[in-house]
Amino acid sequence: MFYEAHMNNSTDHDQNPPLLTPLITLVSSSPNLHNVLTSAIDTQHYELATAKTASESLDIIGDSKIALVDLILEDMDGLSLIEEFRARHKSLHIIAIMCKKELAAIEMSAESITLMASQAGANAVFIAPFNLAELLATIDRFLEASSQSSASITSIAS
């Protein structure tokens, strides 16, 4: 099983104790998307768990506050994974992510995939290329509201 935890690298461990559960779980089989998102999230010093497949993510999601789900996965479509996450974890904030070129390959519009992801249970949808600062702001907002059981759907498409 592929599992990678990125923990706060701060030398001041008294102010930032390590968390027992990752705040964020990233599910992506795309090396490029994985690398970009991991680097961006690491800049914020969030604890992160990553999985390349849906089945791996179901094993490591635990009590994560946020799941970032690539809609194109190797072993399950991302919409089905979002539905599974939502059924198991009502308060989980789910951010669906997809590349614009993948939309063209499956002959769908950004609006259609945003609607489908929302119906599956996603709280936000980002279509790459997107502004990483907006993604990080959404993550911050969801972490602040993690005690709430639902959030509004947000679509960011370029």
For each residue, the residues with C-beta under 8 A, 3 or more apart:
1: 56 59
2: 50 51 52 53 56
3: 49 50 51 56 60
4: 48 49 50
5: 22 47 48 49
6: 38 41 42 46 47 48 50
7: 18 19 47
8: 16 18 45 46 47
9: 45
10: 13 15 16 45
11:
12: 15 16
13: 10 16 17 18
14: 17
15: 10 12
16: 8 10 12 13 45
17: 13 14
18: 7 8 13 47
19: 7 22 23 47
20:
21: 47 62 63 64
22: 5 19 25 47 48 49 60 62 64
23: 19 46 47 48 64 65 66 143
24: 41 46 47 48 49 64 65 66 67 68 139
25: 22 48 49 50 51 57 60 61 62 64 66 67 68
26: 34 37 38 41 48 49 50 51 67 68
27: 50 51 52 53 54 56 57 67 68 69 70 73 78 81
28: 33 34 37 50 52 68 69 70 73 97
29: 34 52 53 70 72 73 74
30: 33 34 70 72 99
31: 34 35
32: 35 36
33: 28 30 36 37 70 97 99 128
34: 26 28 29 30 31 37 38 50 52
35: 31 32 38 39
36: 32 33 39 40 132
37: 26 28 33 34 40 41 68 97 135
38: 6 26 34 35 41 42 48 50
39: 35 36 42 43
40: 36 37 43 44 132 135 136
41: 6 24 26 37 38 44 46 48 136 139
42: 6 38 39 45 46 48
43: 39 40 136
44: 40 41 136 139 140
45: 8 9 10 16 42
46: 6 8 23 24 41 42 139 143
47: 5 6 7 8 18 19 21 22 23 24
48: 4 5 6 22 23 24 25 26 38 41 42
49: 3 4 5 22 24 25 26 60 61 62 64
50: 2 3 4 6 25 26 27 28 34 38
51: 2 3 25 26 27 54 56 57 59 60
52: 2 27 28 29 34 56 74
53: 2 27 29 56 57 73 74 75 76
54: 27 51 57 58 73 75 76 78 80 81 84
55: 58 59 75 76
56: 1 2 3 27 51 52 53 59 60
57: 25 27 51 53 54 60 61 67 69 81
58: 54 55 61 81 84 88
59: 1 51 55 56
60: 3 22 25 49 51 56 57
61: 25 49 57 58 64 67 85 88 89 92
62: 21 22 25 49
63: 21
64: 21 22 23 24 25 49 61 67 89 92
65: 23 24 92 93 142 143 146
66: 23 24 25 92 93 94 95 139 142 143 146
67: 24 25 26 27 57 61 64 85 92 93 94 95
68: 24 25 26 27 28 37 95 97
69: 27 28 57 78 81 82 85 94 95 96 97 122
70: 27 28 29 30 33 73 78 97 98
71: 77 78 79 96 97 98 102 113 117
72: 29 30 77 78 98 99 102
73: 27 28 29 53 54 70 76 77 78 81
74: 29 52 53
75: 53 54 55
76: 53 54 55 73 80 81
77: 71 72 73 80 81
78: 27 54 69 70 71 72 73 81 82 96 98 117
79: 71 82 83 96 116 117 120
80: 54 76 77 83 84 120
81: 27 54 57 58 69 73 76 77 78 84 85
82: 69 78 79 85 86 94 96 117 120 121 122
83: 79 80 86 87 120 121
84: 54 58 80 81 87 88
85: 61 67 69 81 82 88 89 92 94 121
86: 82 83 89 90 92 94 120 121
87: 83 84
88: 58 61 84 85
89: 61 64 85 86 92
90: 86 149
91: 146 147 148 149
92: 61 64 65 66 67 85 86 89
93: 65 66 67 123 124 142 145 146 151
94: 66 67 69 82 85 86 121 122 123 124
95: 66 67 68 69 122 123 124 125 126 135 138 139 142
96: 69 71 78 79 82 113 117 120 122 124 125 126
97: 28 33 37 68 69 70 71 125 126 127 128
98: 70 71 72 78 102 103 113 125 126 127 128
99: 30 33 72 102 103 127 128
100: 103 104 110 127 128 129 157 158
101: 104 105
102: 71 72 98 99 105 106
103: 98 99 100 106 108 109 110 113 127
104: 100 101 107
105: 101 102
106: 102 103
107: 104
108: 103 112 113
109: 103 112 113
110: 100 103 113 114 127 155 157
111: 114 115 155 157
112: 108 109 115 116
113: 71 96 98 103 108 109 110 116 117 125 127
114: 110 111 117 118 125 127 153 155 157
115: 111 112 118 119
116: 79 112 113 119 120
117: 71 78 79 82 96 113 114 120 122 125
118: 114 115 121 122 125 153
119: 115 116
120: 79 80 82 83 86 96 116 117
121: 82 83 85 86 94 118
122: 69 82 94 95 96 117 118 125 153
123: 93 94 95 142 150 151 152 153 154
124: 93 94 95 96 138 142 151 153 154 155 156
125: 95 96 97 98 113 114 117 118 122 153 154 155 156 157
126: 95 96 97 98 130 134 135 138 156
127: 97 98 99 100 103 110 113 114 130 155 156 157 158
128: 33 97 98 99 100 158
129: 100 158
130: 126 127 134 135 156 157 158
131: 134 135 156 158
132: 36 40 135 136
133: 136 137
134: 126 130 131 137 138 156
135: 37 40 95 126 130 131 132 138 139 156
136: 40 41 43 44 132 133 139 140
137: 133 134 140 141
138: 95 124 126 134 135 141 142 154 156
139: 24 41 44 46 66 95 135 136 142 143
140: 44 136 137 143 144
141: 137 138 144 145 151
142: 65 66 93 95 123 124 138 139 145 146 151
143: 23 46 65 66 139 140 146
144: 140 141
145: 93 141 142 148 151
146: 65 66 91 93 142 143
147: 91
148: 91 145 151
149: 90 91
150: 123
151: 93 123 124 141 142 145 148
152: 123
153: 114 118 122 123 124 125
154: 123 124 125 138
155: 110 111 114 124 125 127
156: 124 125 126 127 130 131 134 135 138
157: 100 110 111 114 125 127 130
158: 100 127 128 129 130 131
